[in-house]
């Protein structure tokens, strides 16, 4: 009876160890796949600051940069 309990305990412990090793290997792989999938997003148009060429003009114009479609 005692041998059965010890062997069952070792079986469970080895099973947990194998599961822990698989999880430790798979988590970085899954993170890399998710990060690569996020890199395919299109760029969001941004606001750029444009200053006039003449030094007499002090106004600053804000323009939207539109992507070429």
ZALUM-236477 format. One record per residue (C-alpha): residue number from 0; y, z, x. Coordinates in steps of 0.001 Angstrom, whole numbers, plus 524288, in hexadecimal, padded with zeros to 5 digits. Example, Ala and Ser with C-alpha at 12.3 -4.5 7.8 and 13.67 -1.06 7.14 Angstrom:
[pt 0 [7EE6C 81E78 8300C]],
[pt 1 [7FBDC 81BE4 83566]],
end
This chain:
[pt 0 [80000 80000 80000]],
[pt 1 [8094C 8036A 80B15]],
[pt 2 [8065E 7F67D 81208]],
[pt 3 [809B7 7EEF9 805C1]],
[pt 4 [816CA 7F5D2 804A9]],
[pt 5 [81A17 7F338 812ED]],
[pt 6 [81633 7E4E7 81228]],
[pt 7 [81DDA 7E313 8058D]],
[pt 8 [829D1 7E975 80BAD]],
[pt 9 [828DC 7E0CD 817B9]],
[pt 10 [8273E 7D4C9 80F1F]],
[pt 11 [8339C 7D83E 80793]],
[pt 12 [83B25 7DB66 81414]],
[pt 13 [83753 7CE7C 81A75]],
[pt 14 [83AF5 7C754 80DF0]],
[pt 15 [84882 7CD85 80DDB]],
[pt 16 [84A1D 7CA19 81C3C]],
[pt 17 [846A6 7BBD2 819BB]],
[pt 18 [85009 7BB1B 80E40]],
[pt 19 [85AE5 7C126 81683]],
[pt 20 [858AA 7B73D 8216E]],
[pt 21 [858F9 7ABCA 817EF]],
[pt 22 [86581 7B0C7 8119A]],
[pt 23 [86BD5 7B2C9 81EF8]],
[pt 24 [868D4 7A4A5 8227D]],
[pt 25 [86C67 79E71 81573]],
[pt 26 [879A4 7A4EF 81326]],
[pt 27 [8809B 79E18 81EA7]],
[pt 28 [87A4B 7910D 81B13]],
[pt 29 [87EBC 79220 80CF0]],
[pt 30 [88C7A 79600 81135]],
[pt 31 [88D66 78A0C 81A16]],
[pt 32 [88916 7810E 80F11]],
[pt 33 [89311 786F1 805B6]],
[pt 34 [89E01 78604 80FDE]],
[pt 35 [89AF0 777B5 81270]],
[pt 36 [89B09 774F5 803DC]],
[pt 37 [8A8A5 77B1C 8029B]],
[pt 38 [8AE3A 7723B 80D46]],
[pt 39 [8ADD3 7665A 8044E]],
[pt 40 [8B918 76A9E 7FBB7]],
[pt 41 [8C4A2 76140 7FACB]],
[pt 42 [8D1AD 76534 8008E]],
[pt 43 [8DB63 76B27 7F725]],
[pt 44 [8E8E1 764B9 7F792]],
[pt 45 [8F295 76DBF 7FE39]],
[pt 46 [9013F 76F84 7FDDC]],
[pt 47 [90812 76B0B 80A36]],
[pt 48 [915B0 76EA1 80ED9]],
[pt 49 [91E5B 762CF 8119E]],
[pt 50 [92BAD 7645D 817F9]],
[pt 51 [93628 759C2 8170E]],
[pt 52 [93895 75164 8231D]],
[pt 53 [94781 7531B 822A4]],
[pt 54 [94C69 75F9E 82893]],
[pt 55 [9575E 7600A 81E71]],
[pt 56 [94DDB 76221 81357]],
[pt 57 [948CF 76FF3 8127F]],
[pt 58 [9408E 76EA8 8064F]],
[pt 59 [931F1 76F8D 807D8]],
[pt 60 [92986 7673A 7FF00]],
[pt 61 [91BE9 76B1C 7FADA]],
[pt 62 [912E9 75FD8 7F831]],
[pt 63 [904D2 75F19 7F415]],
[pt 64 [8FBD2 75781 7FCE3]],
[pt 65 [8F323 74F15 7F42E]],
[pt 66 [8E5EE 74A9E 7F945]],
[pt 67 [8E30F 73C1F 7F988]],
[pt 68 [8DA0F 738AE 7EE62]],
end
